[in-house]
């Protein structure tokens, strides 16, 4: 069953394209929700049993509920995430980009694994999420955090939450969102 779920998640990611172009917002929202549902059905990887060398790369979606242009709505973007299993100083890194109707890149940096995490109460990894997104007439600065878990015995996926501040022409607001990605290597 586990291999089928990971295979399905990978098919969803590959089928949607890596740049988010060529699909409408509804289909991207459905693809993001389906991928998240498939990955959440997988058990969280035991942090004490994660590899101590090598890396895994993940592709998927980030869904952020952002207050842009006076209203809050969900924006779907592409997630590219790398997990470095060694004791590197930046174990979690990547990008969130190609958000619907927005330009710009959010960088995922300064990430670390918590090999002692109790996955019933804590997240397995954390990182910073920062950058600027622009709509047709304004810039929005994102200052956020990412907290997540690795899924499956073979680290087949990642899920997590994003939360922080968005600063735009109307001031500062808070936001949250989710990520889901399937392993690509």
PELINQUI-V951158 format. One record per residue. RES is the residue in one small letter. PSI is psi in whole degrees, -180 to 180 (none if undefined). BURIAL is # if it has 24 or more other ideal C-beta (glycine too) atoms within 12 Angstrom, else .. Layout:
# PELINQUI-V951158
res:RES psi:PSI burial:BURIAL
res:RES psi:PSI burial:BURIAL
This chain:
# PELINQUI-V951158
res:x psi:-43 burial:.
res:x psi:-44 burial:.
res:x psi:-36 burial:.
res:x psi:-43 burial:.
res:x psi:-44 burial:#
res:x psi:-40 burial:#
res:x psi:-44 burial:.
res:x psi:-43 burial:#
res:x psi:-42 burial:#
res:x psi:-41 burial:#
res:x psi:-41 burial:.
res:x psi:-43 burial:#
res:x psi:-47 burial:#
res:x psi:-39 burial:.
res:x psi:-24 burial:.
res:x psi:-9 burial:#
res:x psi:157 burial:.
res:x psi:-16 burial:.
res:x psi:-4 burial:.
res:x psi:5 burial:#
res:x psi:150 burial:.
res:x psi:3 burial:.
res:x psi:148 burial:.
res:x psi:166 burial:.
res:x psi:-38 burial:.
res:x psi:-45 burial:.
res:x psi:-36 burial:.
res:x psi:-40 burial:#
res:x psi:-42 burial:#
res:x psi:-42 burial:.
res:x psi:-42 burial:#
res:x psi:-44 burial:#
res:x psi:-42 burial:.
res:x psi:-41 burial:#
res:x psi:-46 burial:#
res:x psi:-44 burial:#
res:x psi:-43 burial:.
res:x psi:-41 burial:#
res:x psi:-36 burial:#
res:x psi:-25 burial:#
res:x psi:-19 burial:.
res:x psi:147 burial:#
res:x psi:152 burial:#
res:x psi:138 burial:#
res:x psi:139 burial:#
res:x psi:117 burial:.
res:x psi:-29 burial:#
res:x psi:-16 burial:.
res:x psi:7 burial:.
res:x psi:150 burial:#
res:x psi:157 burial:.
res:x psi:2 burial:.
res:x psi:162 burial:.
res:x psi:-177 burial:.
res:x psi:160 burial:#
res:x psi:141 burial:#
res:x psi:145 burial:#
res:x psi:144 burial:#
res:x psi:142 burial:#
res:x psi:-136 burial:#
res:x psi:152 burial:#
res:x psi:131 burial:#
res:x psi:114 burial:#
res:x psi:132 burial:#
res:x psi:96 burial:#
res:x psi:141 burial:#
res:x psi:96 burial:#
res:x psi:131 burial:#
res:x psi:28 burial:.
res:x psi:-8 burial:.
res:x psi:151 burial:.
res:x psi:129 burial:.
res:x psi:165 burial:.
res:x psi:131 burial:#
res:x psi:129 burial:#
res:x psi:127 burial:#
res:x psi:174 burial:#
res:x psi:134 burial:#
res:x psi:129 burial:#
res:x psi:118 burial:#
res:x psi:139 burial:#
res:x psi:132 burial:#
res:x psi:118 burial:#
res:x psi:112 burial:#
res:x psi:-16 burial:#
res:x psi:-175 burial:.
res:x psi:31 burial:.
res:x psi:156 burial:.
res:x psi:-23 burial:.
res:x psi:78 burial:.
res:x psi:-25 burial:#
res:x psi:122 burial:#
res:x psi:164 burial:#
res:x psi:-157 burial:#
res:x psi:155 burial:#
res:x psi:126 burial:#
res:x psi:179 burial:#
res:x psi:43 burial:#
res:x psi:145 burial:#
res:x psi:125 burial:#
res:x psi:16 burial:#
res:x psi:148 burial:#
res:x psi:161 burial:.
res:x psi:167 burial:#
res:x psi:136 burial:#
res:x psi:121 burial:#
res:x psi:136 burial:#
res:x psi:115 burial:#
res:x psi:174 burial:#
res:x psi:34 burial:.
res:x psi:152 burial:#
res:x psi:151 burial:#
res:x psi:145 burial:#
res:x psi:91 burial:#
res:x psi:-11 burial:.
res:x psi:9 burial:.
res:x psi:140 burial:#
res:x psi:104 burial:.
res:x psi:-9 burial:#
res:x psi:-21 burial:.
res:x psi:-23 burial:.
res:x psi:162 burial:.
res:x psi:154 burial:#
res:x psi:-28 burial:#
res:x psi:161 burial:#
res:x psi:157 burial:#
res:x psi:167 burial:#
res:x psi:148 burial:#
res:x psi:116 burial:#
res:x psi:149 burial:#
res:x psi:-174 burial:#
res:x psi:131 burial:.
res:x psi:144 burial:#
res:x psi:131 burial:.
res:x psi:-164 burial:#
res:x psi:-24 burial:.
res:x psi:-1 burial:.
res:x psi:154 burial:.
res:x psi:145 burial:.
res:x psi:117 burial:#
res:x psi:128 burial:#
res:x psi:128 burial:#
res:x psi:102 burial:.
res:x psi:175 burial:#
res:x psi:151 burial:#
res:x psi:132 burial:#
res:x psi:132 burial:#
res:x psi:180 burial:#
res:x psi:149 burial:#
res:x psi:139 burial:#
res:x psi:142 burial:#
res:x psi:155 burial:#
res:x psi:-33 burial:.
res:x psi:24 burial:.
res:x psi:47 burial:#
res:x psi:-12 burial:#
res:x psi:169 burial:#
res:x psi:144 burial:#
res:x psi:157 burial:#
res:x psi:-177 burial:#
res:x psi:149 burial:#
res:x psi:136 burial:#
res:x psi:145 burial:#
res:x psi:-153 burial:#
res:x psi:147 burial:.
res:x psi:126 burial:#
res:x psi:122 burial:#
res:x psi:-163 burial:#
res:x psi:-22 burial:.
res:x psi:12 burial:.
res:x psi:-156 burial:.
res:x psi:138 burial:.
res:x psi:164 burial:#
res:x psi:158 burial:.
res:x psi:166 burial:#
res:x psi:175 burial:#
res:x psi:-172 burial:#
res:x psi:162 burial:#
res:x psi:153 burial:#
res:x psi:132 burial:#
res:x psi:147 burial:#
res:x psi:145 burial:#
res:x psi:138 burial:#
res:x psi:-4 burial:#
res:x psi:none burial:.
